[in-house]
């Protein structure tokens, strides 16, 4: 393989949205003031999160973010967040949002039915998340204990 080919292969591997390759990422949960979060990202920095769900019991609001850099989309454009695990499937309607500091475009959904998503995430194996043309696999390892705490705390449907 030529040096250019090797460099290209390394760059493509580094840019992959396959979260299974993110060795420093882990599933985490949090709570405060009746709100619960479930996220997958780096435990070292709050800015390095790939996926998160928020349940705001008091406000009766839900939020999901799939923080992958989407291309060929515009802020506010509708986007389907398609989740699957095993034979289970769920689609959450969202839209394209932006991180104004970086210009990063990502998928965000609010006010969705959370129970079907939690049921899907309880399945064994990785969860596949498709946002537009980007497919991300979220690993099973460490998800269950954090998911159980989140599901127990979140009182919304």
Phi, psi and omega in degrees: 000136180288164178298320179296315179298318179295316179298317178298317179298319179295317181296319178296320178295321181292331183268358183300141177269014179282102184295343179298337180272358180274088187294334181268000179275152176207163176281136180221153176228160178203162178206156177178137178055035179080006178255147181229145176231149172227124183220160175232117181179200182277129176286350184274337182210135181291341181280348184251069180240135182266326187210137172206154176233139178236138176237114179254091184302314183298319180270352183056048181235147175236156178211141175227136176232132171245103190269073175240143184283104181275143179243162179057035177227167179234150177304133180090348180294135177297144176215137175271131173258106185260121180247144175211148176205123185058234178266355183277142178220146175211144176236130179245129179277127179223196175214170180277128177242171181226150168268106188297334180291318185257341185082002180300132178253132184215171181264136179219135177234144177226154176056053178246162176289117188273331184300316178299326178291317179294321177298317179297316183292343178282348179295152177289149176092178182290155173258128177263130180239124179245124176235109186063239180261000184265127178248126181236136176252124178259126188288160178282326187303119177084355183286317189303309182297322179288323178295319179299315179297317180297311183297323179292322182280329183279117183263005182270159177272000000 
